[in-house]
Amino acid sequence: MSAILVLTVFHTLVSLVAIASGIYVVVGFITDTPVLRAARWFLWSVAITLITGFMFPFNGVTPAIAVGILCVLIFIATVYARYRTQMTGIWRLSYVIGCLLLLYFNCLVLIAQVFQKIPPLNAIAPTGNEPPVVASQVALLILAIVAGIFIVRGTKNRSFG
């Protein structure tokens, strides 16, 4: 196997772990369920996803690179809120919103990759701008906004482990 293929498989698997653990964390935020261990898995897998994402050959600034840079900034703020400030004051809200945004952007990239890499889906949306792709992205955005509303409503009284 080539190094790029190994990197792609590893990056994809870690991204899926980030998404699965991120969903668990966000549901925990909404239901006020302790998610300390899952949150650690989520943050570590997001970190590895970001690092491996920047290891692919660079061919100029692409939307993926821009999302990666944005996610690095969100990740730094989220980790700072969690570990440096112990989620005191406004940092509690920064932490939960940061986790939600990191999950959102990982899922957004997943949608783009699924339509790009899976032949039957690529056949109905070859450029990535077609209605099925846009509808998927809009549905994801709506889910993220609704989750954010539920999370923010209870942020002051929750610990979020």
Summary of the structure (lengths in Angstrom):
residues: 161
radius of gyration: 16.4
end to end distance: 40.7
largest distance: 50.6
contacts: 465
relative contact order: 0.13
helix: 81%
strand: 0%
